[in-house]
Amino acid sequence: MNRVSREEREDGEGKNLNQHVPNLNEEAIGRMILDSAFKVHTALGPGLLESVYESALAVELLKLGLGVERQKPISVAYEGHPLDVAFRADLVVNKLVLIELKSVETITPLFKKTVTNYLKLIPLRLGFLINFNESRLKDGILRVTNRLEGRNFFNPANRPLEVDFRKPSVPSRSSRDIRT
């Protein structure tokens, strides 16, 4: 029996689980994520803890050869200074797509704002908010984008962006700093 350590599973580096599929763009990865989420929901159904769905979805994505990072810290900078606080993204797939998982009665606007902010802080262009506590999973999926709308991602010339999670996020522009 092949054993994979927890660190290897969480970093997406398990030898047999992760063959790492190269040159996939956000849209292709997004389709793979949704297919995997439906598979997990069909097998487990609604009503379990978020951590159960996170583990199962990570297994499915790793089986597809995708790089999966679980509970990925997201650093925050304020006016160029790194802050001692960090958020944690549930899953980041191939360093291109964010997945935030929920198992709640209702998705609130706050959850969508959180995903939008995570996309800006990392930065990434595509994220999914998936609520596994729906009887029909399609009712619990929200696609969130950050400057992705209207782009041609099926052009093979487009290369995936590499994201360095060790660098602090780019500071946002103050709303009072208006150009004239």
Secondary structure, DSSP 8 states (H G I E B T S, - for coil): -----HHHHHHT--TTT-----S--HHHHHHHHHHHHHHHHHHH-SSS-HHHHHHHHHHHHHHTT--EEEEEEEEEEETTEEEEEEEEEEEEETTTEEEEEE-SS---HHHHHHHHHHHHHTT-SEEEEEETTSSSGGGGEEEEESS-TT--TT-TT-------TTS-------TT----
